[in-house]
Amino acid sequence: MTESDPSALVECRNLRFGYDQRRILDDLSFTVPRGKVTALMGASGGGKTTVLRLIGGQVRPQSGELLFDGQSIPALDRDGLYRMRRRMGMLFQFGALFTDLSVFDNVAFPLREHSGLPENLVRDIVLMKLNAVGLRGARDLMPSQVSGGMARRVALARAIALDPDLIMYDEPFAGLDPISLGTAAHLIRQLNDTLGITSIIVSHDLEETFRIADHVIVLANGRIAEQGTPEAVRHSSDPLVHQFVHALPEGPVHFHYPGPSVAEDFSEGLGK
């Protein structure tokens, strides 16, 4: 194994992963710099969420190296993987709150599971995390009593409860109204800078993601189509990246699923 990069918290080297004969990631290499917001973008099915699952150790690569703070994630045993996961926070798509637990207990859950802290300290930490996302006053509400935007902020408070080094966001802006979306984006950027953490965002929301990201990686066909600053990616000459950035209906990603021509399909029907 080559020497790790001290400026990178996550390093992906020549990674390959797939299901059966379907290749998802093919010789993928990139780094996630410490203290920065890195965005993983690209068309649906490009492997973005798979990258998050690999970093979290939910699945293992078929070949290549994947390092977290210089340690190989695939080489860890179960105890080592659990220790590493305590240094990671995850904001799942749509929040994934425990519906039978209050807002307070949702945020307290990882602390009670992993920290061993007395309940009075758990209470103080939970209130501090909820205050950071503007929801200290909502601590006694149930998930069914909060809006979608508020639920996402509760989930963010839970994700930072253990003061992780890395937070991964899977579609944090999906389904949010413009006000909630802007609030969520501002919180991600603010918490990243205030807490000195590293963030990886998987998102299809181009404008908000470009506004808060330091580095953008565009995945396509299991590889990197483009990477760089948001401005550099926006002006990429790669046809697929150009189509994605400008939301064009036609380009390398076709509107029509591959199949027989229209003439062939209709002539076959007429012949019966």
Secondary structure, 3 states (H helix, E strand, C coil): CCCCCCCEEEEEEEEEEEECCEEEEEEEEEEEECCCEEEEECCCCCCHHHHHHHHCCCCCCCEEEEEECCEECCCCCHHHHHHHHCCEEEECCCCCCCCCCCHHHHHHHHHHHHCCCCHHHHHHHHHHHHHHCCCHHHCCCCHHHCCHHHHHHHHHHHHCCCCCCEEEEECCCCCCCHHHHHHHHHHHHHHHHHHCCEEEEECCCHHHHHHHCCEEEEEECCEEEEEECHHHHHCCCCHHHHHHHCCCCCCCCCCCCCCCCHHHHHHHHHCC
